[in-house]
Amino acid sequence: MTVLKIGVLTFHRCINYGSYWQARCLAEGLQARGHNAVILDHDSQEVNLAEWKCALQPVLPTAVPKSDYPLYREKVLKFFRAFNSLPLSPRFQLDNPAEMGNYDVVVVGSDEVWNLSHPWFGGYALFYGEGIRAQRLVSYAASFGNYDASWGMEQAWAEKLRKFEFISVRDENSQAVVENALGFEPEMVLDPCLQFPVVPDERNLDKLQQPYVAVYGHNFSEYFAREIRRCADSKNLPLISIGYRNDWADEQWLTADPHDFAHFMAHSEAVATNFFHGCVFALRNVKPFVCETSPYRRYKLQGLMAKIGGEKHLITEETPAADYDARLSEPLGQEIIQKIERLRQTSNAYLDRALVLKQLQPA
């Protein structure tokens, strides 16, 4: 097998547990295939300031108590330390890809790398392959986020995507955007956190010895919070909210770093979330879970559940109380586990085709 020099282009410095782990899992998954894979360490002061500002007020429009600012700041600093442990390339400026090195293959994805509506990454042509110094461009589990397929795509952006020799996405909305723009249906693959192992650093887990329900997300609806509270009380289980304040939970763990998060999700009894990677980590650890959608994450969540047959885990205001009880008590359905395993196989097959590049010479 030819060992390839691979660059992974994604959102790897977001103060977000899912973003951290999808970047790490994809790079380490490619390394496990025997390749020399690194995360392309792009940098932008403008993006950094927007990201850090959001990280210190992460639950807006809900007001952030002054007492929480030091906690969120501690969380941010822990993320900075975690970033230093990632397999990173030499740093280069986001708007000057000429500074980056040469690669055999650059893999763009996962995350919302093609979301033209992203509040600070939207519109950066680098994620569409512009200026990348590689013999081949490939996407893995790329997403358009909340960019609706019905909006269409300007021809200039579509032409940039034509440079990709292999395209895969992680949700149906993204699949539709590509099909409408380029005239073919891209492959659907699993998010890296489901496709590859999640291996957190060892931690003192004394905090996680007692059973609990994990709460991950923020700005939940009143009806969702009320029902989760009722379910937890009926089982005599505390609700622990990680990463964000939810006052209806029993405990707040706002300073957890990405490795704390991975252990926390793995040791929970069940998961209540409105985040995409809340569902992914529940599935990763075969945990009972419920999720409510939000306008920003609707396509990601609906796409994931449709892909694995997990639609019954999505909650609406009309969902009866008995469904909450069932979803948070019953083991994850075997049909879901089996579909995830089949998707792992097809995702591996996609990477086999995209990365076995006999005609390329290593960079």
C-alpha atoms as a printed R data frame, in Angstrom:
    type eleno elety resid chain resno       x      y       z
1   ATOM     1    CA   MET     A     1   0.000  0.000   0.000
2   ATOM     2    CA   THR     A     2   1.221  3.464  -0.861
3   ATOM     3    CA   VAL     A     3   1.440  5.662   2.224
4   ATOM     4    CA   LEU     A     4  -0.234  8.941   1.339
5   ATOM     5    CA   LYS     A     5   0.381 12.364   2.770
6   ATOM     6    CA   ILE     A     6  -3.147 13.498   3.661
7   ATOM     7    CA   GLY     A     7  -4.419 16.823   4.915
8   ATOM     8    CA   VAL     A     8  -7.792 16.989   6.685
9   ATOM     9    CA   LEU     A     9  -9.540 20.321   6.175
10  ATOM    10    CA   THR     A    10 -12.299 20.969   8.680
11  ATOM    11    CA   PHE     A    11 -13.443 23.225  11.553
12  ATOM    12    CA   HIS     A    12 -10.987 21.927  14.127
13  ATOM    13    CA   ARG     A    13 -10.622 24.922  16.487
14  ATOM    14    CA   CYS     A    14 -14.288 25.475  17.320
15  ATOM    15    CA   ILE     A    15 -15.163 25.527  21.030
16  ATOM    16    CA   ASN     A    16 -17.512 22.635  20.453
17  ATOM    17    CA   TYR     A    17 -17.180 19.010  21.558
18  ATOM    18    CA   GLY     A    18 -18.512 17.560  18.325
19  ATOM    19    CA   SER     A    19 -16.239 19.667  16.129
20  ATOM    20    CA   TYR     A    20 -13.189 18.607  18.127
21  ATOM    21    CA   TRP     A    21 -14.002 14.919  17.988
22  ATOM    22    CA   GLN     A    22 -15.039 14.759  14.339
23  ATOM    23    CA   ALA     A    23 -11.697 16.348  13.389
24  ATOM    24    CA   ARG     A    24  -9.676 14.068  15.653
25  ATOM    25    CA   CYS     A    25 -11.556 10.907  14.684
26  ATOM    26    CA   LEU     A    26 -11.201 11.550  10.962
27  ATOM    27    CA   ALA     A    27  -7.458 12.238  11.176
28  ATOM    28    CA   GLU     A    28  -6.836  9.248  13.447
29  ATOM    29    CA   GLY     A    29  -9.061  7.047  11.298
30  ATOM    30    CA   LEU     A    30  -6.956  7.880   8.252
31  ATOM    31    CA   GLN     A    31  -3.767  7.297  10.245
32  ATOM    32    CA   ALA     A    32  -5.090  3.868  11.259
33  ATOM    33    CA   ARG     A    33  -5.290  3.050   7.549
34  ATOM    34    CA   GLY     A    34  -1.539  3.544   7.405
35  ATOM    35    CA   HIS     A    35  -1.434  7.057   5.972
36  ATOM    36    CA   ASN     A    36   0.413 10.153   7.143
37  ATOM    37    CA   ALA     A    37  -2.626 12.291   8.005
38  ATOM    38    CA   VAL     A    38  -2.662 15.693   9.677
39  ATOM    39    CA   ILE     A    39  -5.307 18.342  10.294
40  ATOM    40    CA   LEU     A    40  -4.645 21.440   8.198
41  ATOM    41    CA   ASP     A    41  -4.129 24.135  10.819
42  ATOM    42    CA   HIS     A    42  -5.716 27.191   9.195
43  ATOM    43    CA   ASP     A    43  -5.872 30.362  11.263
44  ATOM    44    CA   SER     A    44  -7.803 33.628  11.093
45  ATOM    45    CA   GLN     A    45  -7.922 36.364  13.702
46  ATOM    46    CA   GLU     A    46 -11.390 37.383  12.504
47  ATOM    47    CA   VAL     A    47 -12.728 33.842  12.825
48  ATOM    48    CA   ASN     A    48 -10.991 33.354  16.172
49  ATOM    49    CA   LEU     A    49 -12.569 36.462  17.674
50  ATOM    50    CA   ALA     A    50 -16.039 35.417  16.490
51  ATOM    51    CA   GLU     A    51 -15.558 31.891  17.853
52  ATOM    52    CA   TRP     A    52 -14.258 33.046  21.244
53  ATOM    53    CA   LYS     A    53 -16.997 35.647  21.627
54  ATOM    54    CA   CYS     A    54 -19.605 32.964  20.996
55  ATOM    55    CA   ALA     A    55 -17.863 30.567  23.393
56  ATOM    56    CA   LEU     A    56 -18.122 33.063  26.254
57  ATOM    57    CA   GLN     A    57 -21.834 33.630  25.598
58  ATOM    58    CA   PRO     A    58 -22.805 30.244  24.177
59  ATOM    59    CA   VAL     A    59 -26.455 30.131  25.236
60  ATOM    60    CA   LEU     A    60 -27.610 33.382  23.617
61  ATOM    61    CA   PRO     A    61 -30.304 34.643  23.284
62  ATOM    62    CA   THR     A    62 -30.550 33.371  26.878
63  ATOM    63    CA   ALA     A    63 -28.640 35.773  29.112
64  ATOM    64    CA   VAL     A    64 -25.364 34.492  30.551
65  ATOM    65    CA   PRO     A    65 -25.026 35.091  34.314
66  ATOM    66    CA   LYS     A    66 -21.863 36.947  35.257
67  ATOM    67    CA   SER     A    67 -20.953 34.033  37.512
68  ATOM    68    CA   ASP     A    68 -20.740 31.788  34.426
69  ATOM    69    CA   TYR     A    69 -18.180 33.875  32.532
70  ATOM    70    CA   PRO     A    70 -15.184 32.513  34.498
71  ATOM    71    CA   LEU     A    71 -16.490 28.973  33.958
72  ATOM    72    CA   TYR     A    72 -16.898 29.393  30.215
73  ATOM    73    CA   ARG     A    73 -13.467 31.021  30.085
74  ATOM    74    CA   GLU     A    74 -12.002 27.975  31.844
75  ATOM    75    CA   LYS     A    75 -13.737 25.759  29.308
76  ATOM    76    CA   VAL     A    76 -12.220 27.761  26.430
77  ATOM    77    CA   LEU     A    77  -8.727 27.485  27.906
78  ATOM    78    CA   LYS     A    78  -9.158 23.721  28.274
79  ATOM    79    CA   PHE     A    79 -10.139 23.523  24.599
80  ATOM    80    CA   PHE     A    80  -6.976 25.446  23.695
81  ATOM    81    CA   ARG     A    81  -4.923 22.811  25.506
82  ATOM    82    CA   ALA     A    82  -6.855 20.024  23.758
83  ATOM    83    CA   PHE     A    83  -6.203 21.605  20.349
84  ATOM    84    CA   ASN     A    84  -2.460 21.334  21.003
85  ATOM    85    CA   SER     A    85  -2.809 17.550  21.215
86  ATOM    86    CA   LEU     A    86  -4.312 17.261  17.724
87  ATOM    87    CA   PRO     A    87  -2.131 16.034  14.841
88  ATOM    88    CA   LEU     A    88  -1.702 19.454  13.225
89  ATOM    89    CA   SER     A    89   0.090 20.680  10.135
90  ATOM    90    CA   PRO     A    90   2.214 23.842  10.248
91  ATOM    91    CA   ARG     A    91  -0.170 26.783  10.714
92  ATOM    92    CA   PHE     A    92  -1.195 28.954   7.780
93  ATOM    93    CA   GLN     A    93  -3.616 31.827   7.238
94  ATOM    94    CA   LEU     A    94  -7.145 30.850   6.248
95  ATOM    95    CA   ASP     A    95  -7.211 33.418   3.438
96  ATOM    96    CA   ASN     A    96  -3.743 32.504   2.173
97  ATOM    97    CA   PRO     A    97  -3.642 28.756   1.370
98  ATOM    98    CA   ALA     A    98  -0.407 29.303  -0.561
99  ATOM    99    CA   GLU     A    99   1.250 29.022   2.869
100 ATOM   100    CA   MET     A   100   0.131 25.402   3.296
101 ATOM   101    CA   GLY     A   101   2.270 22.441   2.237
102 ATOM   102    CA   ASN     A   102   1.807 19.981  -0.594
103 ATOM   103    CA   TYR     A   103  -0.333 16.877  -0.092
104 ATOM   104    CA   ASP     A   104  -1.212 13.773  -2.037
105 ATOM   105    CA   VAL     A   105  -4.827 14.088  -0.934
106 ATOM   106    CA   VAL     A   106  -6.800 16.696   0.979
107 ATOM   107    CA   VAL     A   107  -9.967 15.407   2.639
108 ATOM   108    CA   VAL     A   108 -12.514 18.161   3.247
109 ATOM   109    CA   GLY     A   109 -14.989 17.380   6.021
110 ATOM   110    CA   SER     A   110 -16.743 16.548   8.261
111 ATOM   111    CA   ASP     A   111 -18.736 19.371   9.891
112 ATOM   112    CA   GLU     A   112 -20.487 22.240   8.089
113 ATOM   113    CA   VAL     A   113 -17.535 22.898   5.818
114 ATOM   114    CA   TRP     A   114 -19.756 23.858   2.849
115 ATOM   115    CA   ASN     A   115 -22.286 25.951   4.782
116 ATOM   116    CA   LEU     A   116 -22.343 29.246   2.894
117 ATOM   117    CA   SER     A   117 -24.588 30.630   5.666
118 ATOM   118    CA   HIS     A   118 -22.186 29.878   8.502
119 ATOM   119    CA   PRO     A   119 -21.851 33.090  10.555
120 ATOM   120    CA   TRP     A   120 -18.043 33.230  10.322
121 ATOM   121    CA   PHE     A   121 -16.786 30.400   8.117
122 ATOM   122    CA   GLY     A   122 -19.381 30.889   5.369
123 ATOM   123    CA   GLY     A   123 -17.924 32.028   2.050
124 ATOM   124    CA   TYR     A   124 -14.314 30.935   2.576
125 ATOM   125    CA   ALA     A   125 -13.373 29.364  -0.750
126 ATOM   126    CA   LEU     A   126 -10.637 27.229   0.821
127 ATOM   127    CA   PHE     A   127 -13.279 24.717   1.980
128 ATOM   128    CA   TYR     A   128 -14.418 24.427  -1.629
129 ATOM   129    CA   GLY     A   129 -10.899 23.488  -2.686
130 ATOM   130    CA   GLU     A   130  -9.724 26.936  -3.802
131 ATOM   131    CA   GLY     A   131  -5.946 27.222  -3.552
132 ATOM   132    CA   ILE     A   132  -5.423 23.787  -1.998
133 ATOM   133    CA   ARG     A   133  -2.079 22.264  -2.926
134 ATOM   134    CA   ALA     A   134  -2.942 18.600  -3.447
135 ATOM   135    CA   GLN     A   135  -3.000 16.080  -6.252
136 ATOM   136    CA   ARG     A   136  -6.541 15.083  -5.368
137 ATOM   137    CA   LEU     A   137  -9.500 16.599  -3.517
138 ATOM   138    CA   VAL     A   138 -11.904 14.344  -1.622
139 ATOM   139    CA   SER     A   139 -14.748 15.133   0.755
140 ATOM   140    CA   TYR     A   140 -15.785 12.954   3.671
141 ATOM   141    CA   ALA     A   141 -19.135 13.505   5.433
142 ATOM   142    CA   ALA     A   142 -19.232 17.141   4.363
143 ATOM   143    CA   SER     A   143 -22.333 19.133   5.274
144 ATOM   144    CA   PHE     A   144 -24.050 22.339   4.209
145 ATOM   145    CA   GLY     A   145 -25.484 22.727   7.718
146 ATOM   146    CA   ASN     A   146 -28.594 24.899   7.691
147 ATOM   147    CA   TYR     A   147 -28.054 25.993   4.072
148 ATOM   148    CA   ASP     A   148 -31.338 24.845   2.516
149 ATOM   149    CA   ALA     A   149 -31.115 22.862  -0.719
150 ATOM   150    CA   SER     A   150 -34.077 24.855  -2.077
151 ATOM   151    CA   TRP     A   151 -31.925 27.995  -2.084
152 ATOM   152    CA   GLY     A   152 -29.757 26.598  -4.841
153 ATOM   153    CA   MET     A   153 -26.070 27.314  -5.310
154 ATOM   154    CA   GLU     A   154 -24.396 29.972  -7.384
155 ATOM   155    CA   GLN     A   155 -22.588 28.559 -10.380
156 ATOM   156    CA   ALA     A   156 -19.230 29.854  -9.169
157 ATOM   157    CA   TRP     A   157 -19.445 27.745  -5.999
158 ATOM   158    CA   ALA     A   158 -20.722 24.704  -7.891
159 ATOM   159    CA   GLU     A   159 -17.761 24.889 -10.282
160 ATOM   160    CA   LYS     A   160 -15.381 24.799  -7.340
161 ATOM   161    CA   LEU     A   161 -16.962 21.534  -6.155
162 ATOM   162    CA   ARG     A   162 -16.341 20.000  -9.579
163 ATOM   163    CA   LYS     A   163 -12.659 19.888  -8.648
164 ATOM   164    CA   PHE     A   164 -13.444 17.136  -6.127
165 ATOM   165    CA   GLU     A   165 -12.846 13.661  -7.540
166 ATOM   166    CA   PHE     A   166 -14.830 11.978  -4.768
167 ATOM   167    CA   ILE     A   167 -17.693 13.600  -2.857
168 ATOM   168    CA   SER     A   168 -19.516 12.208   0.157
169 ATOM   169    CA   VAL     A   169 -21.891 13.973   2.547
170 ATOM   170    CA   ARG     A   170 -23.521 13.135   5.872
171 ATOM   171    CA   ASP     A   171 -27.162 14.244   5.430
172 ATOM   172    CA   GLU     A   172 -29.939 14.311   2.835
173 ATOM   173    CA   ASN     A   173 -30.087 18.096   2.568
174 ATOM   174    CA   SER     A   174 -26.398 18.206   1.645
175 ATOM   175    CA   GLN     A   175 -26.969 15.373  -0.789
176 ATOM   176    CA   ALA     A   176 -29.722 17.410  -2.466
177 ATOM   177    CA   VAL     A   177 -27.557 20.559  -2.686
178 ATOM   178    CA   VAL     A   178 -24.812 18.640  -4.500
179 ATOM   179    CA   GLU     A   179 -27.240 16.796  -6.769
180 ATOM   180    CA   ASN     A   180 -29.030 20.005  -7.778
181 ATOM   181    CA   ALA     A   181 -25.737 21.803  -8.425
182 ATOM   182    CA   LEU     A   182 -23.650 19.069 -10.043
183 ATOM   183    CA   GLY     A   183 -26.209 16.641 -11.445
184 ATOM   184    CA   PHE     A   184 -25.252 13.515  -9.510
185 ATOM   185    CA   GLU     A   185 -26.113 12.090  -6.102
186 ATOM   186    CA   PRO     A   186 -23.087 12.019  -3.775
187 ATOM   187    CA   GLU     A   187 -22.540  9.119  -1.433
188 ATOM   188    CA   MET     A   188 -23.848  9.212   2.129
189 ATOM   189    CA   VAL     A   189 -21.344  8.255   4.814
190 ATOM   190    CA   LEU     A   190 -21.185  8.258   8.594
191 ATOM   191    CA   ASP     A   191 -19.920 11.116  10.720
192 ATOM   192    CA   PRO     A   192 -16.311 10.352  11.776
193 ATOM   193    CA   CYS     A   193 -17.383  9.992  15.429
194 ATOM   194    CA   LEU     A   194 -19.554  7.038  14.410
195 ATOM   195    CA   GLN     A   195 -17.222  5.698  11.734
196 ATOM   196    CA   PHE     A   196 -13.993  5.640  13.745
197 ATOM   197    CA   PRO     A   197 -13.103  4.943  17.402
198 ATOM   198    CA   VAL     A   198 -13.379  7.747  19.950
199 ATOM   199    CA   VAL     A   199 -10.391  7.343  22.272
200 ATOM   200    CA   PRO     A   200 -10.304  9.951  25.063
201 ATOM   201    CA   ASP     A   201  -7.407 10.441  27.423
202 ATOM   202    CA   GLU     A   202  -7.640  8.674  30.770
203 ATOM   203    CA   ARG     A   203  -9.405 10.723  33.422
204 ATOM   204    CA   ASN     A   204 -10.415 10.564  37.078
205 ATOM   205    CA   LEU     A   205 -14.007  9.366  36.744
206 ATOM   206    CA   ASP     A   206 -15.065  9.706  40.394
207 ATOM   207    CA   LYS     A   207 -17.501 12.415  39.299
208 ATOM   208    CA   LEU     A   208 -19.247  9.902  37.043
209 ATOM   209    CA   GLN     A   209 -19.669  6.961  39.404
210 ATOM   210    CA   GLN     A   210 -23.351  7.541  40.192
211 ATOM   211    CA   PRO     A   211 -25.999  6.967  37.473
212 ATOM   212    CA   TYR     A   212 -27.240 10.115  35.685
213 ATOM   213    CA   VAL     A   213 -28.960 11.387  32.561
214 ATOM   214    CA   ALA     A   214 -26.711 13.486  30.306
215 ATOM   215    CA   VAL     A   215 -28.111 16.803  29.082
216 ATOM   216    CA   TYR     A   216 -26.251 18.242  26.112
217 ATOM   217    CA   GLY     A   217 -27.359 21.402  24.332
218 ATOM   218    CA   HIS     A   218 -29.018 24.670  25.263
219 ATOM   219    CA   ASN     A   219 -32.184 26.708  24.792
220 ATOM   220    CA   PHE     A   220 -34.403 23.670  25.011
221 ATOM   221    CA   SER     A   221 -38.145 24.184  24.764
222 ATOM   222    CA   GLU     A   222 -40.188 24.291  27.940
223 ATOM   223    CA   TYR     A   223 -42.128 21.161  27.030
224 ATOM   224    CA   PHE     A   224 -38.923 19.174  26.370
225 ATOM   225    CA   ALA     A   225 -37.308 20.300  29.633
226 ATOM   226    CA   ARG     A   226 -40.479 19.516  31.558
227 ATOM   227    CA   GLU     A   227 -40.734 15.964  30.208
228 ATOM   228    CA   ILE     A   228 -37.035 15.198  30.662
229 ATOM   229    CA   ARG     A   229 -37.289 16.473  34.242
230 ATOM   230    CA   ARG     A   230 -40.330 14.243  34.841
231 ATOM   231    CA   CYS     A   231 -38.610 11.155  33.372
232 ATOM   232    CA   ALA     A   232 -35.466 11.671  35.419
233 ATOM   233    CA   ASP     A   233 -37.464 12.170  38.630
234 ATOM   234    CA   SER     A   234 -39.450  9.013  37.976
235 ATOM   235    CA   LYS     A   235 -36.188  7.045  37.770
236 ATOM   236    CA   ASN     A   236 -34.564  8.938  40.648
237 ATOM   237    CA   LEU     A   237 -31.727  9.969  38.321
238 ATOM   238    CA   PRO     A   238 -30.036 13.382  38.423
239 ATOM   239    CA   LEU     A   239 -29.804 15.470  35.273
240 ATOM   240    CA   ILE     A   240 -26.283 16.738  34.572
241 ATOM   241    CA   SER     A   241 -25.855 19.406  31.905
242 ATOM   242    CA   ILE     A   242 -22.456 19.455  30.233
243 ATOM   243    CA   GLY     A   243 -20.840 22.417  28.493
244 ATOM   244    CA   TYR     A   244 -23.846 24.753  28.757
245 ATOM   245    CA   ARG     A   245 -26.092 25.982  31.549
246 ATOM   246    CA   ASN     A   246 -29.565 24.499  31.712
247 ATOM   247    CA   ASP     A   247 -31.104 25.598  35.011
248 ATOM   248    CA   TRP     A   248 -33.694 22.813  34.933
249 ATOM   249    CA   ALA     A   249 -30.891 20.254  35.330
250 ATOM   250    CA   ASP     A   250 -29.644 19.207  38.772
251 ATOM   251    CA   GLU     A   251 -25.983 19.887  38.049
252 ATOM   252    CA   GLN     A   252 -24.021 22.068  35.628
253 ATOM   253    CA   TRP     A   253 -20.617 20.936  34.344
254 ATOM   254    CA   LEU     A   254 -19.631 23.961  32.289
255 ATOM   255    CA   THR     A   255 -15.850 23.513  32.388
256 ATOM   256    CA   ALA     A   256 -15.606 20.043  30.822
257 ATOM   257    CA   ASP     A   257 -13.033 19.628  28.051
258 ATOM   258    CA   PRO     A   258 -13.521 17.344  24.996
259 ATOM   259    CA   HIS     A   259 -12.088 14.301  26.763
260 ATOM   260    CA   ASP     A   260 -14.291 14.871  29.813
261 ATOM   261    CA   PHE     A   261 -17.232 15.058  27.411
262 ATOM   262    CA   ALA     A   262 -16.423 11.734  25.761
263 ATOM   263    CA   HIS     A   263 -16.200  9.965  29.140
264 ATOM   264    CA   PHE     A   264 -19.345 11.741  30.355
265 ATOM   265    CA   MET     A   265 -21.442 10.567  27.421
266 ATOM   266    CA   ALA     A   266 -20.061  7.030  27.614
267 ATOM   267    CA   HIS     A   267 -20.935  6.678  31.318
268 ATOM   268    CA   SER     A   268 -24.444  8.159  31.176
269 ATOM   269    CA   GLU     A   269 -27.621  6.134  31.602
270 ATOM   270    CA   ALA     A   270 -29.394  8.080  28.839
271 ATOM   271    CA   VAL     A   271 -29.002 11.268  26.812
272 ATOM   272    CA   ALA     A   272 -31.303 14.266  26.288
273 ATOM   273    CA   THR     A   273 -30.026 16.626  23.602
274 ATOM   274    CA   ASN     A   274 -30.799 19.051  20.797
275 ATOM   275    CA   PHE     A   275 -27.327 18.782  19.232
276 ATOM   276    CA   PHE     A   276 -26.233 16.605  16.304
277 ATOM   277    CA   HIS     A   277 -23.246 15.202  18.149
278 ATOM   278    CA   GLY     A   278 -25.369 14.629  21.235
279 ATOM   279    CA   CYS     A   279 -27.196 12.052  19.119
280 ATOM   280    CA   VAL     A   280 -23.953 10.789  17.585
281 ATOM   281    CA   PHE     A   281 -22.346 10.144  20.979
282 ATOM   282    CA   ALA     A   282 -25.516  8.493  22.280
283 ATOM   283    CA   LEU     A   283 -25.417  6.192  19.251
284 ATOM   284    CA   ARG     A   284 -21.650  5.736  19.573
285 ATOM   285    CA   ASN     A   285 -22.141  4.484  23.145
286 ATOM   286    CA   VAL     A   286 -25.442  2.646  22.488
287 ATOM   287    CA   LYS     A   287 -27.376  4.816  24.942
288 ATOM   288    CA   PRO     A   288 -31.130  5.484  25.091
289 ATOM   289    CA   PHE     A   289 -31.735  9.053  23.938
290 ATOM   290    CA   VAL     A   290 -34.222 11.694  22.857
291 ATOM   291    CA   CYS     A   291 -33.574 14.781  20.806
292 ATOM   292    CA   GLU     A   292 -35.556 17.841  19.842
293 ATOM   293    CA   THR     A   293 -34.704 19.703  16.668
294 ATOM   294    CA   SER     A   294 -33.955 23.382  16.243
295 ATOM   295    CA   PRO     A   295 -34.084 25.474  13.062
296 ATOM   296    CA   TYR     A   296 -30.287 25.646  12.850
297 ATOM   297    CA   ARG     A   297 -29.699 21.909  13.325
298 ATOM   298    CA   ARG     A   298 -32.885 20.569  11.744
299 ATOM   299    CA   TYR     A   299 -31.328 19.175   8.564
300 ATOM   300    CA   LYS     A   300 -28.418 17.535  10.348
301 ATOM   301    CA   LEU     A   301 -30.630 15.875  12.932
302 ATOM   302    CA   GLN     A   302 -33.360 14.749  10.568
303 ATOM   303    CA   GLY     A   303 -30.773 13.498   8.081
304 ATOM   304    CA   LEU     A   304 -28.971 11.421  10.700
305 ATOM   305    CA   MET     A   305 -32.158  9.873  12.048
306 ATOM   306    CA   ALA     A   306 -33.473  9.086   8.560
307 ATOM   307    CA   LYS     A   307 -30.169  7.456   7.671
308 ATOM   308    CA   ILE     A   308 -30.236  5.042  10.634
309 ATOM   309    CA   GLY     A   309 -33.992  4.594  11.061
310 ATOM   310    CA   GLY     A   310 -34.031  6.530  14.325
311 ATOM   311    CA   GLU     A   311 -36.872  8.958  13.604
312 ATOM   312    CA   LYS     A   312 -38.750  7.937  16.752
313 ATOM   313    CA   HIS     A   313 -35.960  9.489  18.842
314 ATOM   314    CA   LEU     A   314 -36.802 12.974  17.521
315 ATOM   315    CA   ILE     A   315 -39.243 14.763  19.808
316 ATOM   316    CA   THR     A   316 -41.879 17.368  18.998
317 ATOM   317    CA   GLU     A   317 -44.384 19.258  21.108
318 ATOM   318    CA   GLU     A   318 -46.981 16.645  20.167
319 ATOM   319    CA   THR     A   319 -44.888 13.699  21.381
320 ATOM   320    CA   PRO     A   320 -46.754 11.894  24.213
321 ATOM   321    CA   ALA     A   321 -45.124 11.426  27.605
322 ATOM   322    CA   ALA     A   322 -45.067  7.662  27.121
323 ATOM   323    CA   ASP     A   323 -42.678  8.067  24.185
324 ATOM   324    CA   TYR     A   324 -40.203  9.986  26.348
325 ATOM   325    CA   ASP     A   325 -40.367  7.207  28.919
326 ATOM   326    CA   ALA     A   326 -39.810  4.533  26.286
327 ATOM   327    CA   ARG     A   327 -36.952  6.269  24.453
328 ATOM   328    CA   LEU     A   328 -35.086  7.018  27.703
329 ATOM   329    CA   SER     A   329 -35.603  3.543  29.169
330 ATOM   330    CA   GLU     A   330 -35.449  1.015  26.373
331 ATOM   331    CA   PRO     A   331 -32.153 -0.190  24.904
332 ATOM   332    CA   LEU     A   332 -31.222  1.192  21.513
333 ATOM   333    CA   GLY     A   333 -32.978 -0.827  18.805
334 ATOM   334    CA   GLN     A   334 -30.963 -3.568  17.124
335 ATOM   335    CA   GLU     A   335 -32.117 -2.361  13.717
336 ATOM   336    CA   ILE     A   336 -30.406  0.980  14.369
337 ATOM   337    CA   ILE     A   337 -27.193 -0.730  15.476
338 ATOM   338    CA   GLN     A   338 -27.277 -2.917  12.371
339 ATOM   339    CA   LYS     A   339 -27.842  0.051  10.050
340 ATOM   340    CA   ILE     A   340 -24.902  1.892  11.598
341 ATOM   341    CA   GLU     A   341 -22.713 -1.150  11.042
342 ATOM   342    CA   ARG     A   342 -23.802 -1.392   7.392
343 ATOM   343    CA   LEU     A   343 -23.048  2.313   6.960
344 ATOM   344    CA   ARG     A   344 -19.594  1.757   8.456
345 ATOM   345    CA   GLN     A   345 -18.983 -0.824   5.763
346 ATOM   346    CA   THR     A   346 -20.156  1.438   2.932
347 ATOM   347    CA   SER     A   347 -18.216  4.368   4.394
348 ATOM   348    CA   ASN     A   348 -15.072  2.242   4.497
349 ATOM   349    CA   ALA     A   349 -15.698  1.170   0.914
350 ATOM   350    CA   TYR     A   350 -15.974  4.828  -0.099
351 ATOM   351    CA   LEU     A   351 -12.626  5.600   1.534
352 ATOM   352    CA   ASP     A   352 -11.088  2.531  -0.116
353 ATOM   353    CA   ARG     A   353 -11.996  3.953  -3.524
354 ATOM   354    CA   ALA     A   354 -11.066  7.526  -2.677
355 ATOM   355    CA   LEU     A   355  -7.683  6.781  -1.124
356 ATOM   356    CA   VAL     A   356  -6.285  3.898  -3.171
357 ATOM   357    CA   LEU     A   357  -4.568  6.192  -5.642
358 ATOM   358    CA   LYS     A   358  -2.132  3.987  -7.492
359 ATOM   359    CA   GLN     A   359  -1.689  6.550 -10.245
360 ATOM   360    CA   LEU     A   360  -0.498  9.240  -7.832
361 ATOM   361    CA   GLN     A   361   3.064  9.701  -6.705
362 ATOM   362    CA   PRO     A   362   3.498 10.530  -2.998
363 ATOM   363    CA   ALA     A   363   4.113 14.211  -2.324
